[in-house]
Amino acid sequence: MIKILNQRKKECESHQKRLEKQLRDLRNDKELGFDIEIIGGIQHPIGYFTGVIAEIENTIKLLSMSLEAYENEKREIKKLNTKQKKYLKSIIEKQKDKH
């Protein structure tokens, strides 16, 4: 399964690089370089491939992990999320106090 995922990742990276080159070339074009619709039409698939590549990497990481490593990472993520929630709540409270 990891071999298949790595192959898919390579294919996605290839398509992404091709689209990024096409976008750079388009931006250098004096007539079409500022056409928002054309640029957006290229940026969308670049973003899609970026997400797919990240998901493939995460899946490979999870498949390669032991149960213990997975549980440790899960705990760390929970701690990080709790810390982030506290921070965001403090920002909201500061905003309430200002008004």
N, C-alpha and C positions, 0 to 999 in steps of 0.2 A: 504494500500500500504506500509506503514512504517513497519507493521508487516512482510510482505513478504520480504522486503529489509533486515530487521534485521535477519530473518531466513537465507537468502542467505549469509549475512555477517558471521554468525556463521559457516555455512557450508564451506565457503571459508577459514576462520581462521583455521578450523579443518584440511582441506587439506594442508594448508600452514604449520602448525605445524608438521604434519606428514612428509612432504617433508624436512623441516628443520632438523628434527631428522635423517631422512635418509641421508641427506647431512653430518651431523656431524659424523654419524657412518661410512660413506664412507671415509671421510677424515682421520679417525683413522686407516683405513685399509692400511697395509704396501704395498700391491701390487696395489690396485686400487685407493688409496687415492690421487694420483697425475695425474690420467687420465683426461685430460682436457675435452674430449668429454663427458665422463660420468658425471663429475661434472657440465659441462655446461648444459647437458640435465636435470639436477635437478634444477639448478639455474634459468633457464628460466621460468618454471612454478611458482617458488617461486615469481619471479618478477611480473609475470602475476597476481597472487593472491594478491600481495601487491597493484597493481594498481586497481584491481577490488574492493578491500576493501576500498581504498581511494575514489573511485568514488561512492560507495554505501553510505559512510559517507557524502560525499558532497551532494548527492541527498537527503538524509534524512534531512540534514541541510537546504537545499533550500525548501523542502516541509514544514518544520516546521516554516519557517520565515514568518513574516508579510511583506507586500509590502514595508512598510517604512524601515524596517530593511534591506531588500534586496537593496533598493535604497541607503541607507547609506553605505552598504558594497561595492556596485558598485562604489560609489564616492571614498571611501578609496582606493580601488584597482587601480582606475584611477590615484589618487595622487601618490601612490606607484610606479606605472609603469612610470609615468612622471619623478619622482625623479631618478629611476633606469636608464632611458634613458639618463638623463643629466649626471649622473655619468659615464656611459659607453662612452658617447661622449667625456667627459673630458679625459678619459684614451686614447682614440684614438687620440685626439689632442696632448696629451703629447708624444705619440709614434711618431706622424708625426714630432713634433718639434725635437726629438732626431735624426731623419734621415734627 
